[in-house]
Amino acid sequence: MIPIPPLPGNGRMGFGLAATDDDRIIGVGGHDFSYETMTNVAILDTRAEKFQWQNLPDMPSRRFLRCENKSIVFIL
């Protein structure tokens, strides 16, 4: 297991993560510890010598994830 740095911001929960075919990880949305829903998107290249999140353009609206009946629901 390889440790990765935390997503940018002052902590977040309810965010989505996705792995790409070229070994990168994308983190999207979520909400901070004040329950403010977020629009930001960041990407981490796991092939880089130093792991560092890079910001991508924000989503057009705020989104977060939650589990419901053993399924993941993306809240728009």
C-alpha positions in Angstrom: 0.0 0.0 0.0 1.3 3.5 -0.9 0.2 6.5 1.2 -1.2 9.4 -0.7 -1.6 13.0 0.4 -5.1 14.2 1.6 -7.3 15.9 -1.0 -6.9 19.7 -1.1 -8.9 21.8 1.4 -9.5 21.7 5.1 -10.8 18.2 5.2 -13.8 16.7 3.4 -16.2 13.8 3.5 -18.8 12.4 1.1 -16.5 12.8 -1.9 -16.1 10.6 -5.0 -12.9 8.9 -6.1 -12.2 7.3 -9.5 -9.2 5.6 -11.0 -8.2 6.2 -14.6 -6.7 3.7 -17.1 -3.4 5.7 -16.9 -2.9 5.3 -13.2 -4.3 8.6 -12.0 -6.9 9.2 -9.3 -9.6 11.8 -9.6 -11.3 13.2 -6.4 -14.6 15.1 -6.9 -17.0 17.1 -4.7 -18.0 16.2 -1.2 -18.5 18.5 1.7 -16.3 20.0 4.4 -16.7 19.6 8.1 -19.1 22.5 8.2 -21.3 20.5 5.7 -20.7 23.0 2.9 -21.0 21.1 -0.4 -18.1 21.5 -2.7 -17.6 21.9 -6.5 -13.9 21.2 -6.8 -12.2 18.4 -8.7 -8.5 17.3 -8.2 -6.3 14.7 -9.9 -3.3 12.8 -8.6 -0.8 11.2 -10.9 0.4 8.0 -9.1 3.3 7.6 -11.7 4.9 11.0 -10.6 8.0 11.0 -8.5 6.2 13.1 -5.8 2.5 12.6 -5.3 0.7 15.9 -5.3 -2.9 16.8 -6.1 -3.5 19.2 -9.0 -6.8 21.1 -9.2 -9.0 20.7 -12.3 -11.8 23.0 -13.3 -14.7 23.1 -10.8 -17.9 21.2 -11.5 -20.9 23.5 -12.5 -22.8 22.6 -9.4 -22.0 21.3 -5.9 -22.2 17.5 -5.4 -21.6 14.9 -2.7 -22.0 11.2 -2.2 -23.9 9.2 0.4 -24.7 5.5 0.8 -28.3 4.5 0.7 -29.6 0.9 0.8 -26.1 -0.4 0.1 -25.8 1.8 -3.0 -23.8 5.0 -3.6 -26.0 7.9 -4.5 -24.5 11.1 -6.1 -26.5 14.1 -4.9 -26.9 16.8 -7.4 
